[in-house]
Amino acid sequence: MSTIPSGNTRSTAEHEERKFKRSIGLMSNFSLGFTYLSPLTAVYSLFALAMTLAGPPSIWWILIAAGGQLLVAMVFGEVASQYPITGGLYPWSRILWGKKYAWIAAWVYLWALVVTITSIAEYSSTFVASLLGYEQTAINLLMTSVVLLLMMMAINLSGTKNLARVARIGFWCEIVSVIALGIYLLLFHRMQPISVIFDSMGVSASGGYTGAFMSASLLGLFMFFGFEACGNVAEEVQNPSRKIPVAMILSIVFGAISAVISVLGYLLSYPNLHDIVSGKIQNPIPEILNNALGPMGEKIFIVVAVIAMLSCILSLQAALSRLLFSFSRDKMLPGSRWMAKISKHDVPDNAMIVSCALPLLICIWVYYQPDNLARITAFAVVGIYISFQMVVLAALRKRLQGWKPQGEWSIGRWGIWVNILALIYGLSGIYLLVQPGEGSFVDKWIVLIGLFIVVGSGALYMFIARPFSQKSNEQHYDLSTAKE
């Protein structure tokens, strides 16, 4: 640590140099990544869409995306093990490539996180309204989203231990609402043969069934991110070099298992899948649940699902606040001095406030422009994939320059091949995500337009303000303190 000045500046310096406490164990770290990944949210959001696009075989995208992201998680794991520093993608990119490169990667990731929090809050508000029985008007859903975001911020501000506790509760709610329910449906309400997952049920696209199947890729691509949150809180994790890579991999493996069981349960328990595939039933999950569980059982399940979704918001806010803190600690953002402070609860309070305020503002914008929610959500997914692949590319470049990961967790001589395959998978995923949609020019290219705006604004600020030229205290990049 640097020398603390004497006199009136002593308390200020101590406050600025306050360090995180390592209060997160392996289970809590895994729970944080798993609840952020949230297979429940992905399945509920995209089950009906995937079925209409490609029929039951769309379930295979869960395994395809899980396998690809497992490769990415292995690359992240080696980097996180050697550089267990708060902020995840930002410090990793900075160490592997440089300040300017890290700025763009983290800037894209930042706004993708903001939009993801917004979309999950908006989606959760419909479940809360259904549970409490009030009308789902635009203003009611807006107010519900605001209350949910503020509640999760309050829990985050109360300390890392409470974050870990709620993440564990959210984990078990995900297990009950995804795995336990899926197994129940398969055991007691099965009405379809397992062979149905190979039946396209007449679905096709302009390019034949292959085109239809590719269009359903969002089911898997949307699901398997969030595991990186395990590394975002690295300076709060006990023995991070060993535990963070394991937590990342466990998040993906358990996410894949739970999602497959859940989707299989819904598919095999419904008597007339053709009605779902044809779009005749636009919101099939509530009907499936009502048939299997009855009104009271459905109500109980919604309570469990709401808790899991709130835990997802909590984890997302925590990840975003640590990214903002990491950015600000290096004086990379306006108001960096303010956002780089850690409170007496060992939380970056001011960064957390911003992590809540930005999604709140977008919720208000969505209230006035409701059609834009789906559009900005599409940007969030591709934005996260691009920022992921910038880290993967930086790691590959570093390997080709002779870097050999020296952390406590490593995949050894297979690292270069895993790195290459992870990059191929990520680029393929990005290609699928940026395919043009239907409608007007804006509707067709909304993902690339959103990406252009975010990257362009970030690059403009970077070259005008030149934040990377600021002098900052960078002792957090000292591995001897990072691995404490």
Secondary structure as the mmCIF struct_conf table of DSSP 4:
data_model
#
loop_
_struct_conf.conf_type_id
_struct_conf.id
_struct_conf.beg_label_comp_id
_struct_conf.beg_label_asym_id
_struct_conf.beg_label_seq_id
_struct_conf.end_label_comp_id
_struct_conf.end_label_asym_id
_struct_conf.end_label_seq_id
HELX_LH_PP_P HELX_LH_PP_P1 SER A 2 SER A 6
HELX_RH_3T_P HELX_RH_3T_P1 GLY A 7 THR A 9
HELX_RH_AL_P HELX_RH_AL_P1 ARG A 10 GLU A 16
TURN_TY1_P TURN_TY1_P1 GLU A 17 GLU A 17
STRN STRN1 ILE A 24 ILE A 24
HELX_RH_AL_P HELX_RH_AL_P2 LEU A 26 LEU A 37
HELX_RH_AL_P HELX_RH_AL_P3 PRO A 39 ALA A 54
HELX_RH_3T_P HELX_RH_3T_P2 PRO A 56 ILE A 59
HELX_RH_AL_P HELX_RH_AL_P4 TRP A 60 GLN A 82
TURN_TY1_P TURN_TY1_P2 THR A 86 GLY A 88
HELX_RH_AL_P HELX_RH_AL_P5 LEU A 89 LEU A 96
TURN_TY1_P TURN_TY1_P3 TRP A 97 TRP A 97
HELX_RH_AL_P HELX_RH_AL_P6 LYS A 99 LEU A 132
TURN_TY1_P TURN_TY1_P4 GLY A 133 GLY A 133
HELX_RH_AL_P HELX_RH_AL_P7 ALA A 138 LEU A 157
TURN_TY1_P TURN_TY1_P5 SER A 158 SER A 158
HELX_RH_AL_P HELX_RH_AL_P8 THR A 160 GLU A 174
HELX_RH_PI_P HELX_RH_PI_P1 ILE A 175 ALA A 180
HELX_RH_AL_P HELX_RH_AL_P9 LEU A 181 PHE A 188
BEND BEND1 HIS A 189 HIS A 189
BEND BEND2 GLN A 192 GLN A 192
HELX_RH_3T_P HELX_RH_3T_P3 ILE A 194 PHE A 198
TURN_TY1_P TURN_TY1_P6 MET A 201 GLY A 202
STRN STRN2 ALA A 205 ALA A 205
TURN_TY1_P TURN_TY1_P7 SER A 206 GLY A 207
STRN STRN3 GLY A 208 GLY A 208
HELX_RH_AL_P HELX_RH_AL_P10 TYR A 209 SER A 215
TURN_TY1_P TURN_TY1_P8 ALA A 216 SER A 217
HELX_RH_AL_P HELX_RH_AL_P11 LEU A 218 LEU A 221
TURN_TY1_P TURN_TY1_P9 PHE A 222 MET A 223
BEND BEND3 PHE A 224 PHE A 224
TURN_TY1_P TURN_TY1_P10 PHE A 227 GLU A 228
HELX_RH_AL_P HELX_RH_AL_P12 ALA A 229 ASN A 232
TURN_TY1_P TURN_TY1_P11 VAL A 233 VAL A 233
HELX_RH_3T_P HELX_RH_3T_P4 ALA A 234 GLU A 236
STRN STRN4 VAL A 237 VAL A 237
BEND BEND4 GLN A 238 ASN A 239
HELX_RH_AL_P HELX_RH_AL_P13 PRO A 240 SER A 269
BEND BEND5 PRO A 271 PRO A 271
HELX_RH_AL_P HELX_RH_AL_P14 LEU A 273 VAL A 277
TURN_TY1_P TURN_TY1_P12 SER A 278 GLY A 279
BEND BEND6 LYS A 280 ASN A 283
HELX_RH_AL_P HELX_RH_AL_P15 PRO A 284 ARG A 329
TURN_TY1_P TURN_TY1_P13 ASP A 330 LYS A 331
BEND BEND7 LEU A 333 LEU A 333
TURN_TY1_P TURN_TY1_P14 PRO A 334 GLY A 335
HELX_RH_AL_P HELX_RH_AL_P16 SER A 336 MET A 339
TURN_TY1_P TURN_TY1_P15 ALA A 340 ALA A 340
TURN_TY1_P TURN_TY1_P16 LYS A 344 HIS A 345
BEND BEND8 ASP A 346 VAL A 347
HELX_RH_AL_P HELX_RH_AL_P17 ASP A 349 TYR A 368
TURN_TY1_P TURN_TY1_P17 PRO A 370 ASP A 371
HELX_RH_AL_P HELX_RH_AL_P18 ASN A 372 LEU A 400
TURN_TY1_P TURN_TY1_P18 GLN A 401 GLY A 402
BEND BEND9 GLY A 407 TRP A 409
HELX_RH_3T_P HELX_RH_3T_P5 GLY A 412 TRP A 414
HELX_RH_AL_P HELX_RH_AL_P19 GLY A 415 LEU A 433
TURN_TY1_P TURN_TY1_P19 VAL A 434 VAL A 434
BEND BEND10 GLN A 435 GLN A 435
BEND BEND11 GLU A 438 SER A 440
HELX_RH_AL_P HELX_RH_AL_P20 PHE A 441 LYS A 444
TURN_TY1_P TURN_TY1_P20 TRP A 445 TRP A 445
HELX_RH_AL_P HELX_RH_AL_P21 ILE A 446 ALA A 465
HELX_RH_3T_P HELX_RH_3T_P6 PRO A 467 SER A 469
BEND BEND12 GLN A 470 GLN A 470
HELX_RH_3T_P HELX_RH_3T_P7 GLN A 475 TYR A 477
HELX_RH_AL_P HELX_RH_AL_P22 LEU A 479 ALA A 482
TURN_TY1_P TURN_TY1_P21 LYS A 483 LYS A 483
#
